[in-house]
């Protein structure tokens, strides 16, 4: 793959964050926090009628984007912050931009700024990743 600084990673689109997935993930993680499954519990946070997506689900949108771009074994490092909550029914788009390229042991590593965007609230999650774009990660 020919990658250069300034290249945009192809976007990964989630038209609607589904509250049913949040309920399932809460059960799988044994997460008792009602903000992930009870839309009345989020009123005190200003999210009336919405549930809050679990962090791992939000991260998975970025991982999906990077895997589709560079392959399922490409991610070498992944750092994420959570400036805003991802809410049920949000339309989110994972985005990324290559900020650096380096060679390491015969492999090309792309440094990528990544973020999860929502048209109404802006950047919901943001971080960075190191992605192997040639050879095995």
N, C-alpha and C positions, 0 to 999 in steps of 0.2 A: 504494500500500500504506500503510495506517495503522499506523505503528509508534511505540511509546513506550518510554521507559526502563523496564526491568524485564520487558519482553516476552521470552519464551523463543523461540529459533529452533527450528523443528521438528527433532527429532532425526533423525540419519541412522544407520542400523544396519548393521553388518557382522557377521553371525552367526558367521563363522569366518574369520580371516585365513589365507589359503591359502598354504602353502609353495611350491606350484607357481608362483604369481604372483611370489614372491620369486626363484625360480630364473630365471624369464623376465626379470624386471627386472634381475637381476645380469648376464645375458647382454646385454641391451639397453644397459646402462650401462657394460659392460665392467668390472664391479666384481669384482676377484679375491678379495675378502674372503670366506673360507669360512663365516663366521657367517650369511650369507644363504642358503646352500644345503646346508651340511653340518651336520647336527644333532649330530655328535660334537664339532665344534669349539667349541661353546658351553658345554661342561661346565665349563670353567675359570671361566666367569662365573656359574655356578649355574643354567644353563638347560638341563640335560641333556635330550636328546631334542627340543629345540625349535630353530628357527632364528629369527633376528632380522630383522624387517621393515626394509626400507630407509626412510630418512627421507622420500623423495618419495612413497612409497606411503602412509605415515601422514598426510602432509600432504593427500594427495588425498581422504581421508575427510572432512576439514574443508571442503575446496573443494567437494566434492559436496554437503555439507549447505548451504553458503551459496548455491551455484548453484540448488539446488532451491527454496530459500526466496526468493531475490531475482532470479534469472535468471543466464544464463551470462556476461554482461558486467558484473556488478554489483560485483565485488571491486576495490577501489582500492588497498588496502594490506593486507599480511598479514605478521604476525610470529609466529614459533613457537619454543618451546623444547621440549627433549626430556628431561624429568626421568626417564623410565623407558623401557625398551625395549618395543616392541610385538612380541609373539612369535607364532610359528605357532600356529594353532588358537585364538588369543585371540578372544573375543567382545568387540567394541568398539562404542561408541556415540559419535558426534560430537554435541556439545552446544554451545549458545551462549546468551548472554544479552545483550540490548541494555543498554549502560551509558551511552550518550549519543546525542543527536540534534543535528544542526546543519544549517543551510541554507548552501549554497555554490553561487553562480552559478545559482540557480534549481533546484538539486537538493537532495534530502534525503539526508543521509549519516548512517548509523547506525554508531556505534562499538560493537563487539561483543566481549565476552570469549568465547573459544572453548576447548574442551578435548575430549580424547579419553578416554572413561571405560571402565574395565574393572571389573566387579563384584568381582573378587578382589583386584586391586592398586590400585584407585583411579584417579587421574589419570595417564595415561601421557604425553600431550602437552598443552601449554597455550600459549595465546597470545592475540592480539587481531587484529581486522580492522576495516577501514573498508569499509562496503558501501553502495553507492548504492541506495537503496530507492525513488527516484522520478527519472525522467529517465534518460538514458544515462550510464553511468559515465565 
